[in-house]
């Protein structure tokens, strides 16, 4: 059976670029001909770009790419490379004296991993566009997931590797896909079993501390707890308006809530973009509910695909330590 992803939706290409030594990267979702979009920002510490233009009351009707980047606020510079790529190809909003590509984006905090003085920049954003293609589905330590980690409640020595995950589904003519960079403050929980599969570790390096139990005994949180944020894009070939795309983005956050605990904290900048190519009629409630499930699948896939790096153990290494 074919496994679908966001890159299976006609009109959408996905590209990644990363600096593996520095432990950071960027993921670009290209929609060069323009696409309807919405966004919902729920985390208390977001780093975003051009998200206000997606407000349904504002002028912009279509965007041309979405950027997910590491590097904290420095990583917003990578969107300039995406704009350059699009402008060179004549893709953007006509403004009389030229074009302006509309490129929203969001960043996650991965500076403690690898080299904090190297972050995604304009050149890396441009390279991600050159690498973009359809049916592009690498997962784990790639793109915006390169330096991602999860489970920060016990500090930097007790975290696990996060990563980039994809998932998708086809229902008749409707194709839905999601891509998520998992870099959360909390633990990652498999919704099928209710068990933690990645997160804060005890001192033995093999037992899960359970972040909610840790938090219940704290009066203050480790200063490095702010090194987080999970970013996602959910897309479909559905026919949506901006308000409808915004609603689907809102509903898709349920996928975060089903798999990450705690979620939407003051130490996360959790953001989900929704894209729609406008080819198939779809019920918004159904689309939003299924999108949430696919986002949850992408989170689980991203954590399971993440391999040990930068001294941070990945999913399989912890399973070996546990004898599972």
C-alpha positions as a printed Julia matrix, in Angstrom:
324×3 Matrix{Float64}:
   0.0    0.0     0.0
   1.36   3.42   -0.96
   2.32   5.67    1.92
   1.3    9.26    1.24
   2.99  12.45    2.34
   2.59  16.18    1.8
   4.84  15.94   -1.27
   2.29  13.69   -3.01
  -0.13  16.59   -3.38
   0.13  18.01   -6.92
   1.53  21.53   -6.89
   3.57  21.04   -3.72
   7.29  20.28   -3.51
   9.37  19.75   -0.39
  13.06  20.55   -0.03
  15.58  20.27    2.79
  19.02  21.65    3.49
  21.11  21.24    6.61
  24.51  21.62    8.17
  24.99  18.32    9.96
  28.12  19.44   11.82
  26.38  22.56   13.11
  23.22  20.63   13.94
  20.66  22.8    12.19
  18.69  22.98    8.98
  15.72  24.25    7.02
  12.71  22.68    5.33
  10.83  24.45    2.54
   7.36  23.61    1.26
   7.14  25.18   -2.19
   3.81  26.13   -3.78
   5.17  28.17   -6.67
   1.87  28.81   -8.45
   0.24  30.15   -5.29
  -1.86  28.36   -2.69
  -4.54  29.17   -0.11
  -3.17  29.07    3.43
  -4.05  29.49    7.07
  -2.07  29.33   10.29
  -2.57  28.81   14.0
   0.14  29.78   16.5
  -0.46  28.29   19.95
   2.89  28.18   21.72
   3.9   30.9    24.16
   7.31  31.53   22.59
   6.84  31.73   18.81
   9.3   32.92   16.19
   7.33  33.57   13.03
   7.36  35.48    9.75
   4.45  36.74    7.6
   1.84  34.93    9.7
  -0.29  38.08   10.01
  -0.9   38.07    6.27
  -2.71  34.73    6.72
  -5.31  36.3     9.0
  -8.61  35.9     7.11
  -9.36  39.64    7.42
  -6.14  40.62    5.63
  -5.43  41.18    1.94
  -3.2   38.27    0.89
  -5.13  35.4    -0.7
  -2.27  33.09   -1.71
   1.25  32.27   -0.57
   4.13  30.72   -2.51
   6.1   28.79    0.12
   6.34  27.97    3.82
   9.67  27.81    5.65
  10.35  25.73    8.75
  13.79  26.46   10.16
  16.15  25.86   13.02
  18.37  28.61   14.39
  15.81  30.39   16.56
  15.05  33.92   15.31
  18.28  33.9    13.3
  16.76  31.17   11.14
  14.12  33.55    9.79
  16.86  34.76    7.44
  16.48  31.52    5.45
  13.17  32.8     4.05
  15.11  35.48    2.15
  16.75  32.73    0.11
  13.35  31.26   -0.67
  12.13  34.67   -1.83
  15.17  35.0    -4.07
  14.54  31.57   -5.6
  10.9   32.4    -6.31
  11.62  35.88   -7.67
  14.19  34.48  -10.1
  11.45  32.24  -11.48
   8.81  34.93  -11.68
   6.7   33.5    -8.87
   5.05  35.91   -6.49
   2.39  38.55   -5.95
   2.35  41.07   -8.84
   2.82  44.6    -7.5
   3.18  46.6   -10.69
   6.92  47.18  -10.47
   7.7   43.51  -10.06
   6.63  40.62   -7.85
   6.78  39.88   -4.13
   6.84  36.19   -3.17
   4.77  35.61   -0.04
   6.75  33.29    2.22
   5.49  32.74    5.77
   7.66  30.76    8.13
   8.45  29.75   11.67
  11.56  28.75   13.58
  12.51  26.35   16.34
  15.27  26.66   18.93
  18.18  24.26   18.3
  21.14  26.54   19.17
  22.49  24.33   22.03
  23.01  21.47   19.55
  26.11  21.38   17.35
  27.46  24.9    16.75
  25.28  27.79   17.98
  27.15  30.29   15.8
  26.0   28.61   12.58
  22.3   28.96   11.73
  20.11  28.57    8.64
  20.69  31.62    6.44
  19.7   32.93    3.04
  22.03  30.51    1.25
  20.61  27.5     3.09
  17.04  28.56    2.31
  17.95  28.9    -1.37
  19.61  25.47   -1.36
  16.53  23.88    0.18
  14.53  25.23   -2.77
  17.05  23.75   -5.23
  16.64  20.42   -3.44
  12.83  20.56   -3.54
  10.93  17.93   -5.45
   7.69  16.03   -5.44
   7.51  12.73   -3.57
  10.25  13.92   -1.19
   9.86  12.15    2.14
  13.11  11.8     4.16
  12.56  11.77    7.9
  14.51  12.11   11.11
  17.73  14.14   11.2
  17.02  16.21    8.11
  16.0   19.78    7.33
  14.38  21.57   10.25
  14.62  18.36   12.26
  18.42  18.14   12.09
  19.07  19.61   15.54
  15.68  18.9    17.1
  15.4   17.35   20.56
  12.56  16.48   22.92
  11.92  16.25   26.66
  13.54  19.3    28.27
  12.03  19.26   31.76
  15.15  17.77   33.38
  17.64  19.91   31.52
  19.94  19.37   28.53
  21.63  16.21   29.82
  18.42  14.2    29.9
  16.86  14.92   26.5
  16.24  12.67   23.5
  16.66  13.3    19.8
  13.7   14.74   17.9
  13.38  15.0    14.16
  11.32  15.62   11.07
   8.32  13.39   10.37
   5.86  13.0     7.52
   2.54  11.22    7.12
  -0.39  11.24    4.73
  -3.58   9.61    3.6
  -5.72   9.35    0.5
  -9.51   9.13    0.74
 -11.01   8.89   -2.72
  -9.76  11.94   -4.6
  -8.76  13.75   -1.4
  -5.07  13.67   -0.45
  -3.95  14.98    2.94
  -0.35  15.17    4.11
   1.61  16.61    7.01
   5.23  17.4     7.81
   6.32  18.18   11.37
   9.62  19.19   12.98
   9.44  17.74   16.51
  11.43  19.8    19.03
   9.16  19.88   22.05
   9.53  20.77   25.72
   7.34  17.83   26.71
   7.36  14.08   26.14
   6.15  12.33   22.99
   3.39   9.8    23.61
   2.15   7.1    21.25
  -1.64   7.69   21.15
  -2.25   4.03   20.34
  -0.68   2.81   23.58
  -0.68   5.91   25.79
   2.98   5.26   26.56
   5.9    7.7    26.37
   8.21   6.8    23.48
  10.58   9.78   23.72
  11.16  12.5    26.28
  12.95  13.49   29.45
  15.17  10.71   30.82
  16.16   9.8    34.34
  19.82   9.88   35.35
  20.21   6.23   34.29
  19.75   7.34   30.66
  17.16   4.69   29.91
  14.06   5.32   32.03
  11.52   7.99   31.13
  11.15  10.56   33.9
   7.59  11.52   32.83
   7.63  15.28   32.33
   4.28  15.86   34.0
   5.53  14.17   37.16
   8.72  16.25   36.98
   6.75  19.47   36.57
   4.45  18.66   39.47
   7.47  18.83   41.77
   8.98  22.05   40.43
   8.47  25.65   41.44
  10.75  26.92   38.65
  11.71  25.46   35.28
  15.29  24.99   34.05
  16.38  28.13   32.12
  17.25  25.98   29.1
  13.66  24.78   28.96
  13.04  27.46   26.34
  14.97  25.51   23.72
  11.91  24.11   22.02
   9.03  24.51   19.5
   7.26  22.0    17.26
   6.42  23.21   13.76
   4.06  21.65   11.25
   2.43  22.03    7.86
  -0.72  20.13    6.93
  -1.8   20.28    3.31
  -4.46  18.85    1.04
  -5.9   19.18   -2.43
  -9.14  20.4    -0.88
 -10.9   23.57   -1.99
 -10.69  25.95    0.99
 -11.07  29.63    1.73
  -8.64  31.41    4.06
 -11.05  31.13    7.02
 -11.52  27.43    6.33
  -7.78  26.86    6.07
  -7.36  28.66    9.38
  -9.95  26.38   10.97
  -8.2   23.27    9.69
  -4.91  24.59   11.12
  -6.65  25.06   14.47
  -8.1   21.56   14.47
  -4.76  20.08   13.42
  -3.24  21.2    16.72
  -5.19  18.32   18.28
  -2.53  16.11   16.7
   0.09  17.92   18.78
  -2.02  17.51   21.92
  -2.51  13.77   21.37
   1.2   13.07   21.08
   3.04  15.71   23.16
   2.57  16.37   26.87
   2.75  19.1    28.01
   2.08  21.04   24.8
   1.59  24.72   23.89
   3.69  25.83   26.86
   5.36  29.18   27.44
   8.57  27.46   26.34
   7.24  26.32   22.95
   6.34  28.31   19.84
   4.06  25.61   18.42
   2.78  26.61   14.98
   0.79  24.81   12.28
   0.25  26.06    8.73
  -2.55  24.71    6.55
  -2.26  24.67    2.75
  -4.94  23.83    0.18
  -4.5   23.5    -3.59
  -8.24  23.85   -4.33
  -9.07  20.79   -6.44
 -11.48  18.69   -4.37
 -14.57  19.59   -2.34
 -14.24  18.49    1.29
 -16.21  18.8     4.5
 -14.21  21.08    6.82
 -15.01  19.15    9.99
 -13.95  15.88    8.41
 -10.84  17.41    6.88
  -9.77  18.99   10.16
 -10.35  15.81   12.16
  -8.37  13.66    9.74
  -5.62  16.29    9.52
  -5.16  16.08   13.28
  -4.7   12.33   13.04
  -2.13  12.72   10.27
  -0.22  15.37   12.22
  -0.05  12.94   15.15
   1.27  10.2    12.86
   3.93  12.56   11.5
   5.13  13.37   15.03
   5.48   9.7    15.93
   7.24   8.99   12.63
   9.65  11.88   13.15
  10.7   10.71   16.6
  11.07   7.08   15.56
  13.17   8.08   12.53
  15.48  10.34   14.55
  18.88   8.77   15.16
  21.36   9.49   17.93
  23.48  12.57   17.24
  25.33  15.37   19.05
  25.51  13.2    22.15
  21.7   12.94   22.26
  20.21   9.42   22.14
  17.59   8.57   19.55
  14.53   6.35   19.74
  16.27   3.1    18.74
  19.2    3.65   21.1
  16.85   4.1    24.05
  14.95   0.95   23.04
  18.23  -0.96   23.06
  19.12   0.44   26.49
  15.7   -0.64   27.72
  16.09  -4.09   26.2
  12.9   -3.66   24.17
